[in-house]
Amino acid sequence: MSLTKQISLFSLLLLLAAGLIFYITGNKTQPESMIPVTVKVPKLSFKAANGKILYDANCAACHGANGAGTQSGPPFVHTIYNPGHHDDAAFYRAASQGVQSHHWKFGNMPPRPDVTRAQIKAIVTYVRELQLANGITYKKHTM
């Protein structure tokens, strides 16, 4: 076998091994090209419109305009954040206590002690209305 064919075969085997390792260890995030996502913005209720103002001031820098995500933080308009997997209490915990990275590879989210419980409630209302407008509904979480 010629040296060129040996190198090509070695490269192919190396690529297959890397793919197998990637598959076995699991990819915890969407490909970076998928962030941000496209979000349809509905006509918002009064509470959600208030939540949008608060979201824009406190969340959008990382989680993107209208929950679409950025290269710094995941999109909230994503099925992983459906109410059956991440209920409203998960948003309260994340904002008040922070959260360790577990679905995405953006790093840990620090707590946001400057955001009150009432503000978080308004933000969650906004996020849930965005999700609903984009077809994200309750899906029972199973392990």
C-alpha positions as CSV (number, residue, x, y, z in Angstrom):
1,M,0.0,0.0,0.0
2,S,1.4,3.4,-0.9
3,L,2.2,6.0,1.7
4,T,-0.6,8.3,0.5
5,K,-3.2,5.5,0.9
6,Q,-1.8,4.7,4.4
7,I,-2.1,8.3,5.5
8,S,-5.6,8.5,4.1
9,L,-6.7,5.3,5.8
10,F,-5.1,6.5,9.1
11,S,-6.9,9.9,8.8
12,L,-10.2,8.1,8.2
13,L,-9.7,5.8,11.2
14,L,-8.8,8.8,13.3
15,L,-11.9,10.7,12.2
16,L,-14.1,7.6,13.0
17,A,-12.5,7.2,16.4
18,A,-13.1,10.9,17.2
19,G,-16.7,10.5,16.1
20,L,-17.2,7.4,18.3
21,I,-15.7,9.2,21.3
22,F,-18.0,12.1,20.7
23,Y,-21.0,9.8,20.5
24,I,-20.1,7.8,23.6
25,T,-19.4,10.8,25.8
26,G,-22.4,12.6,24.6
27,N,-22.8,16.1,23.2
28,K,-24.4,18.3,25.9
29,T,-25.3,21.1,23.5
30,Q,-26.6,22.0,20.1
31,P,-24.1,22.8,17.4
32,E,-22.9,26.4,17.9
33,S,-24.4,27.2,14.5
34,M,-27.9,26.5,16.0
35,I,-27.5,29.4,18.5
36,P,-29.3,31.8,18.4
37,V,-32.5,30.2,17.3
38,T,-35.3,31.9,15.4
39,V,-38.1,33.1,17.6
40,K,-41.6,34.1,16.7
41,V,-42.7,36.9,19.0
42,P,-46.4,36.9,19.8
43,K,-48.6,39.7,21.0
44,L,-47.8,39.7,24.7
45,S,-50.1,39.9,27.6
46,F,-49.6,42.9,30.0
47,K,-47.7,40.7,32.5
48,A,-45.4,39.3,29.8
49,A,-44.7,42.7,28.3
50,N,-43.5,43.8,31.7
51,G,-41.5,40.6,31.9
52,K,-39.9,41.4,28.5
53,I,-38.6,44.8,29.9
54,L,-37.1,43.0,32.9
55,Y,-35.8,40.1,30.7
56,D,-34.1,42.6,28.4
57,A,-32.4,44.3,31.3
58,N,-31.4,41.2,33.2
59,C,-31.2,38.2,30.9
60,A,-30.9,39.2,27.2
61,A,-27.1,39.8,27.4
62,C,-26.5,36.1,27.8
63,H,-29.8,34.4,26.7
64,G,-30.4,36.6,23.7
65,A,-33.1,38.9,22.5
66,N,-36.5,37.1,23.0
67,G,-34.8,34.1,24.5
68,A,-33.1,33.1,21.3
69,G,-29.7,32.4,22.9
70,T,-26.3,33.8,22.1
71,Q,-22.8,32.4,21.9
72,S,-22.6,33.1,25.7
73,G,-25.8,31.5,26.9
74,P,-28.5,29.0,25.8
75,P,-31.9,29.9,24.2
76,F,-34.9,29.7,26.5
77,V,-37.1,29.2,23.5
78,H,-35.9,25.6,23.3
79,T,-37.7,22.3,24.1
80,I,-35.3,21.6,26.9
81,Y,-36.9,24.4,28.9
82,N,-40.4,23.2,28.4
83,P,-42.4,23.3,31.7
84,G,-42.3,19.6,32.1
85,H,-38.5,19.5,32.2
86,H,-37.7,23.0,33.7
87,D,-40.7,24.1,35.7
88,D,-41.1,27.7,36.8
89,A,-39.3,26.9,40.1
90,A,-36.2,26.0,38.1
91,F,-36.1,29.6,36.8
92,Y,-36.4,30.9,40.4
93,R,-33.6,28.7,41.6
94,A,-31.3,29.6,38.7
95,A,-31.8,33.3,39.3
96,S,-31.5,33.2,43.1
97,Q,-28.9,30.5,43.6
98,G,-27.2,30.1,40.2
99,V,-27.0,26.8,38.4
100,Q,-24.3,24.5,37.3
101,S,-24.0,23.9,33.6
102,H,-25.8,20.6,32.7
103,H,-27.5,20.9,29.3
104,W,-25.2,23.2,27.5
105,K,-21.5,24.1,27.4
106,F,-21.7,27.7,28.3
107,G,-20.5,27.4,31.8
108,N,-22.2,27.9,35.1
109,M,-24.8,30.6,35.5
110,P,-24.1,32.9,38.5
111,P,-26.9,33.9,40.8
112,R,-28.7,37.1,40.1
113,P,-29.5,38.4,43.7
114,D,-30.5,41.8,42.3
115,V,-33.5,40.3,40.5
116,T,-36.5,40.0,42.9
117,R,-38.9,37.1,43.0
118,A,-41.7,39.3,41.6
119,Q,-39.4,40.2,38.7
120,I,-38.5,36.6,38.1
121,K,-42.2,35.8,37.9
122,A,-42.8,38.4,35.2
123,I,-39.7,37.2,33.3
124,V,-41.0,33.6,33.5
125,T,-44.4,34.7,32.2
126,Y,-42.7,36.3,29.2
127,V,-40.5,33.3,28.5
128,R,-43.5,30.9,28.7
129,E,-45.5,33.1,26.3
130,L,-42.6,33.0,23.9
131,Q,-42.3,29.3,24.2
132,L,-46.0,28.7,23.7
133,A,-46.0,30.9,20.5
134,N,-43.1,28.8,19.2
135,G,-44.8,25.4,19.9
136,I,-43.0,24.6,23.1
137,T,-45.5,23.1,25.5
138,Y,-45.4,20.8,28.6
139,K,-43.8,17.5,28.0
140,K,-43.5,15.1,30.8
141,H,-39.8,14.6,31.8
142,T,-38.6,11.0,31.9
143,M,-35.2,9.8,32.6
